[in-house]
Amino acid sequence: MGFASELLSALRCHWPYYLVEAAGPATFLIVSSAAAVVFHHPDSAVARTFGPSEMGQRVGLGLVIAVLIMAMAYSPWGKRSGAHFNPAVTLGFWQIGHIRTADAVWYVAFQFAGALAAGSAMFHLLRPWFGYPAIHYNTTRPIEGDYGWLWALLAETGISAAFMLLLLRALHSAQLKAWVGALAGLMLAVFIVFEGPISGMSLNPARSTGTAAAAGLAPALWLYFVGPLLAMWAAAAWFGRYRARKALAERPPVYPDATA
């Protein structure tokens, strides 16, 4: 069977999972866009409560995103698809053999489709507030000034590698497996608070593309592909070799039969 036939067969059998993977990035962009307005726009009572405290605003946004990620990961549908919601995560799981190639292709296609649809919808729904500088249409971009694209690329690469390694470590641990969704949500909240000022905190090429395409603004969009994709693929490849070496080292020694 050719790969095209395999793709069609996978679509017929697994389309509900693919729809979940489209809904994940879409839901993330809907909630994060609304939360960005709530926490950053001066017309918002919440933003006025926090005042000029950027740290307070990022903490509030980070907590909203953490709760959202946990809810999606532990939902019945999230459990069925594996709750990737990110092409870079799918690439890492494909590298380690957790997902077949045909399914991975459809996961990525639907993730981008969901992000593009939600990005366009939120751009039009929130247009009166979306252009405020602190919101900037919810796009991810290197912050001008002390950092720039190089530091943004390094930061995206670092947090993406750390995120993938955490996921894989937790998924392969009997004690941590049940906590994967909570760990992922909390880690994203930490990234929003502390890494956000450097790169805008993406980790997700689909998420960044969804808002950039809607706004017609793509400042250094390439780095939100290169950093997360390369880092998560490399982290998964390293983890796979580490697991193989560990399994080999834990095997009992085999000795020749002394009576032979």
Contacts in CASP RR format, 6 or more apart in sequence:
PFRMAT RR
TARGET T0000
AUTHOR 0000-0000-0000
METHOD contacts of the structure
MODEL  1
MGFASELLSALRCHWPYYLVEAAGPATFLIVSSAAAVVFHHPDSAVARTF
GPSEMGQRVGLGLVIAVLIMAMAYSPWGKRSGAHFNPAVTLGFWQIGHIR
TADAVWYVAFQFAGALAAGSAMFHLLRPWFGYPAIHYNTTRPIEGDYGWL
WALLAETGISAAFMLLLLRALHSAQLKAWVGALAGLMLAVFIVFEGPISG
MSLNPARSTGTAAAAGLAPALWLYFVGPLLAMWAAAAWFGRYRARKALAE
RPPVYPDATA
1 9 0 8 1.000
3 101 0 8 1.000
3 102 0 8 1.000
6 101 0 8 1.000
6 102 0 8 1.000
7 102 0 8 1.000
7 105 0 8 1.000
7 106 0 8 1.000
9 102 0 8 1.000
10 100 0 8 1.000
10 102 0 8 1.000
10 103 0 8 1.000
10 106 0 8 1.000
11 18 0 8 1.000
11 106 0 8 1.000
14 103 0 8 1.000
14 106 0 8 1.000
16 80 0 8 1.000
17 80 0 8 1.000
17 81 0 8 1.000
17 103 0 8 1.000
17 107 0 8 1.000
18 81 0 8 1.000
18 106 0 8 1.000
18 107 0 8 1.000
18 109 0 8 1.000
18 110 0 8 1.000
19 110 0 8 1.000
20 77 0 8 1.000
20 78 0 8 1.000
20 80 0 8 1.000
20 81 0 8 1.000
20 83 0 8 1.000
21 81 0 8 1.000
21 84 0 8 1.000
21 85 0 8 1.000
21 106 0 8 1.000
21 107 0 8 1.000
21 110 0 8 1.000
21 111 0 8 1.000
22 110 0 8 1.000
22 111 0 8 1.000
22 113 0 8 1.000
22 114 0 8 1.000
22 117 0 8 1.000
23 77 0 8 1.000
23 114 0 8 1.000
24 72 0 8 1.000
24 83 0 8 1.000
24 85 0 8 1.000
24 111 0 8 1.000
24 114 0 8 1.000
25 85 0 8 1.000
25 86 0 8 1.000
25 111 0 8 1.000
25 112 0 8 1.000
25 114 0 8 1.000
25 115 0 8 1.000
25 118 0 8 1.000
25 204 0 8 1.000
25 206 0 8 1.000
25 207 0 8 1.000
26 114 0 8 1.000
26 115 0 8 1.000
26 117 0 8 1.000
26 118 0 8 1.000
27 68 0 8 1.000
27 72 0 8 1.000
27 118 0 8 1.000
28 65 0 8 1.000
28 68 0 8 1.000
28 69 0 8 1.000
28 72 0 8 1.000
28 85 0 8 1.000
28 118 0 8 1.000
28 207 0 8 1.000
29 115 0 8 1.000
29 118 0 8 1.000
29 119 0 8 1.000
29 122 0 8 1.000
29 138 0 8 1.000
29 207 0 8 1.000
29 210 0 8 1.000
29 211 0 8 1.000
30 118 0 8 1.000
30 121 0 8 1.000
30 122 0 8 1.000
31 64 0 8 1.000
31 65 0 8 1.000
31 68 0 8 1.000
32 61 0 8 1.000
32 64 0 8 1.000
32 65 0 8 1.000
32 68 0 8 1.000
32 138 0 8 1.000
33 118 0 8 1.000
33 119 0 8 1.000
33 122 0 8 1.000
33 126 0 8 1.000
33 130 0 8 1.000
33 138 0 8 1.000
33 211 0 8 1.000
34 122 0 8 1.000
34 126 0 8 1.000
35 60 0 8 1.000
35 61 0 8 1.000
35 64 0 8 1.000
35 65 0 8 1.000
36 61 0 8 1.000
36 135 0 8 1.000
36 138 0 8 1.000
37 44 0 8 1.000
37 126 0 8 1.000
37 129 0 8 1.000
37 130 0 8 1.000
37 132 0 8 1.000
37 135 0 8 1.000
38 44 0 8 1.000
38 46 0 8 1.000
38 47 0 8 1.000
39 46 0 8 1.000
39 47 0 8 1.000
39 50 0 8 1.000
39 57 0 8 1.000
39 60 0 8 1.000
39 61 0 8 1.000
40 47 0 8 1.000
40 57 0 8 1.000
40 132 0 8 1.000
40 134 0 8 1.000
40 135 0 8 1.000
41 47 0 8 1.000
41 129 0 8 1.000
41 132 0 8 1.000
41 134 0 8 1.000
41 135 0 8 1.000
42 48 0 8 1.000
42 132 0 8 1.000
43 129 0 8 1.000
47 57 0 8 1.000
50 56 0 8 1.000
50 57 0 8 1.000
54 197 0 8 1.000
55 193 0 8 1.000
57 134 0 8 1.000
58 192 0 8 1.000
58 193 0 8 1.000
58 196 0 8 1.000
58 197 0 8 1.000
59 193 0 8 1.000
61 192 0 8 1.000
62 188 0 8 1.000
62 189 0 8 1.000
62 192 0 8 1.000
62 193 0 8 1.000
63 189 0 8 1.000
65 185 0 8 1.000
65 188 0 8 1.000
65 189 0 8 1.000
65 192 0 8 1.000
66 185 0 8 1.000
66 186 0 8 1.000
66 188 0 8 1.000
66 189 0 8 1.000
69 181 0 8 1.000
69 184 0 8 1.000
69 185 0 8 1.000
69 188 0 8 1.000
70 181 0 8 1.000
70 182 0 8 1.000
70 184 0 8 1.000
70 185 0 8 1.000
72 78 0 8 1.000
72 83 0 8 1.000
72 85 0 8 1.000
73 79 0 8 1.000
73 83 0 8 1.000
73 180 0 8 1.000
73 181 0 8 1.000
73 184 0 8 1.000
73 185 0 8 1.000
74 181 0 8 1.000
81 107 0 8 1.000
83 181 0 8 1.000
84 90 0 8 1.000
84 93 0 8 1.000
84 107 0 8 1.000
84 111 0 8 1.000
85 111 0 8 1.000
85 204 0 8 1.000
86 111 0 8 1.000
86 203 0 8 1.000
86 204 0 8 1.000
86 205 0 8 1.000
86 206 0 8 1.000
86 207 0 8 1.000
86 228 0 8 1.000
87 107 0 8 1.000
87 108 0 8 1.000
87 111 0 8 1.000
87 112 0 8 1.000
87 204 0 8 1.000
87 205 0 8 1.000
87 206 0 8 1.000
87 229 0 8 1.000
88 160 0 8 1.000
88 164 0 8 1.000
88 203 0 8 1.000
88 204 0 8 1.000
88 205 0 8 1.000
88 228 0 8 1.000
88 229 0 8 1.000
88 231 0 8 1.000
88 232 0 8 1.000
88 233 0 8 1.000
89 164 0 8 1.000
89 167 0 8 1.000
89 232 0 8 1.000
90 99 0 8 1.000
90 104 0 8 1.000
90 107 0 8 1.000
90 108 0 8 1.000
90 111 0 8 1.000
91 104 0 8 1.000
91 108 0 8 1.000
91 229 0 8 1.000
91 232 0 8 1.000
91 233 0 8 1.000
91 236 0 8 1.000
92 98 0 8 1.000
92 164 0 8 1.000
92 232 0 8 1.000
92 233 0 8 1.000
92 235 0 8 1.000
92 236 0 8 1.000
93 99 0 8 1.000
93 104 0 8 1.000
93 236 0 8 1.000
94 101 0 8 1.000
94 104 0 8 1.000
95 233 0 8 1.000
95 236 0 8 1.000
95 237 0 8 1.000
96 168 0 8 1.000
96 236 0 8 1.000
96 237 0 8 1.000
96 239 0 8 1.000
96 240 0 8 1.000
99 107 0 8 1.000
108 206 0 8 1.000
111 206 0 8 1.000
112 205 0 8 1.000
112 206 0 8 1.000
112 209 0 8 1.000
112 210 0 8 1.000
114 206 0 8 1.000
115 206 0 8 1.000
115 207 0 8 1.000
115 209 0 8 1.000
115 210 0 8 1.000
116 209 0 8 1.000
116 210 0 8 1.000
116 213 0 8 1.000
116 214 0 8 1.000
118 210 0 8 1.000
119 138 0 8 1.000
119 210 0 8 1.000
119 211 0 8 1.000
119 213 0 8 1.000
119 214 0 8 1.000
120 210 0 8 1.000
120 213 0 8 1.000
120 214 0 8 1.000
122 130 0 8 1.000
122 138 0 8 1.000
122 211 0 8 1.000
122 214 0 8 1.000
123 130 0 8 1.000
123 137 0 8 1.000
123 211 0 8 1.000
123 214 0 8 1.000
123 215 0 8 1.000
129 135 0 8 1.000
130 137 0 8 1.000
130 138 0 8 1.000
130 215 0 8 1.000
131 137 0 8 1.000
136 217 0 8 1.000
137 211 0 8 1.000
137 214 0 8 1.000
137 215 0 8 1.000
137 217 0 8 1.000
138 211 0 8 1.000
139 208 0 8 1.000
139 211 0 8 1.000
139 212 0 8 1.000
139 215 0 8 1.000
139 217 0 8 1.000
139 218 0 8 1.000
139 219 0 8 1.000
140 199 0 8 1.000
140 200 0 8 1.000
140 201 0 8 1.000
140 202 0 8 1.000
140 207 0 8 1.000
140 208 0 8 1.000
140 211 0 8 1.000
140 212 0 8 1.000
140 224 0 8 1.000
141 152 0 8 1.000
141 199 0 8 1.000
141 200 0 8 1.000
141 217 0 8 1.000
141 219 0 8 1.000
141 220 0 8 1.000
142 148 0 8 1.000
142 149 0 8 1.000
142 151 0 8 1.000
142 152 0 8 1.000
142 198 0 8 1.000
142 199 0 8 1.000
142 200 0 8 1.000
142 219 0 8 1.000
142 220 0 8 1.000
142 223 0 8 1.000
143 152 0 8 1.000
143 197 0 8 1.000
143 198 0 8 1.000
143 199 0 8 1.000
143 200 0 8 1.000
147 197 0 8 1.000
147 198 0 8 1.000
147 199 0 8 1.000
149 220 0 8 1.000
149 223 0 8 1.000
151 198 0 8 1.000
151 199 0 8 1.000
152 198 0 8 1.000
152 199 0 8 1.000
152 200 0 8 1.000
152 220 0 8 1.000
152 223 0 8 1.000
153 199 0 8 1.000
153 223 0 8 1.000
153 226 0 8 1.000
153 227 0 8 1.000
155 195 0 8 1.000
155 198 0 8 1.000
155 199 0 8 1.000
156 199 0 8 1.000
156 202 0 8 1.000
156 203 0 8 1.000
156 223 0 8 1.000
156 224 0 8 1.000
156 227 0 8 1.000
156 228 0 8 1.000
156 231 0 8 1.000
157 226 0 8 1.000
157 227 0 8 1.000
157 228 0 8 1.000
157 230 0 8 1.000
157 231 0 8 1.000
158 231 0 8 1.000
159 191 0 8 1.000
159 195 0 8 1.000
159 201 0 8 1.000
159 203 0 8 1.000
160 203 0 8 1.000
160 227 0 8 1.000
160 228 0 8 1.000
160 231 0 8 1.000
160 232 0 8 1.000
160 235 0 8 1.000
161 231 0 8 1.000
161 232 0 8 1.000
161 234 0 8 1.000
161 235 0 8 1.000
162 187 0 8 1.000
163 184 0 8 1.000
163 187 0 8 1.000
163 188 0 8 1.000
163 191 0 8 1.000
163 203 0 8 1.000
163 232 0 8 1.000
164 231 0 8 1.000
164 232 0 8 1.000
164 235 0 8 1.000
164 236 0 8 1.000
164 239 0 8 1.000
165 235 0 8 1.000
165 239 0 8 1.000
166 183 0 8 1.000
166 184 0 8 1.000
166 187 0 8 1.000
167 180 0 8 1.000
167 183 0 8 1.000
167 184 0 8 1.000
168 235 0 8 1.000
168 236 0 8 1.000
168 239 0 8 1.000
169 176 0 8 1.000
169 239 0 8 1.000
170 176 0 8 1.000
170 177 0 8 1.000
170 179 0 8 1.000
170 180 0 8 1.000
170 183 0 8 1.000
171 177 0 8 1.000
171 180 0 8 1.000
172 243 0 8 1.000
176 183 0 8 1.000
188 201 0 8 1.000
188 203 0 8 1.000
191 201 0 8 1.000
191 203 0 8 1.000
192 201 0 8 1.000
195 201 0 8 1.000
199 223 0 8 1.000
199 224 0 8 1.000
202 208 0 8 1.000
202 224 0 8 1.000
202 228 0 8 1.000
203 228 0 8 1.000
204 224 0 8 1.000
204 228 0 8 1.000
205 224 0 8 1.000
205 225 0 8 1.000
205 228 0 8 1.000
205 229 0 8 1.000
208 221 0 8 1.000
208 224 0 8 1.000
209 221 0 8 1.000
209 224 0 8 1.000
212 218 0 8 1.000
212 221 0 8 1.000
END
